[in-house]
Amino acid sequence: MTKILIKRDSTSTSVVGNIPISDDKFTDVLVADTDTTLVVPPDVTSVFFAFTANTYVGVNTVVTLPTSGGFADTGGELNPGTRSVTPGDTLHFRSATEAEVSVSFFKDVGS
């Protein structure tokens, strides 16, 4: 498991320095409007995402794509960058178009 040090600045904002290449990294090409899942591995506390197209990510819930005409709970976040996760959680991915997705897991060693 690749470890990273996440510190907090004076305003309690998370600050990450240089990030090593993760030992636990996954990629996939999403099929348009299809639920794709990935289970968070053991000993993981953080995940970093990268996308080639707009992609919604949900945790332990299937994501639906938004429609025009008002706000709705789609079950996911659009193009999240870095998030805290719990081992065993299931990440759900959905994009309106084909999208390459990269997911890198890390363990936060604290400050």
Order of alpha helices (4+ residues) and beta strands (2+ residues): beta-beta-beta-beta-beta-beta-beta-beta-beta-beta-beta
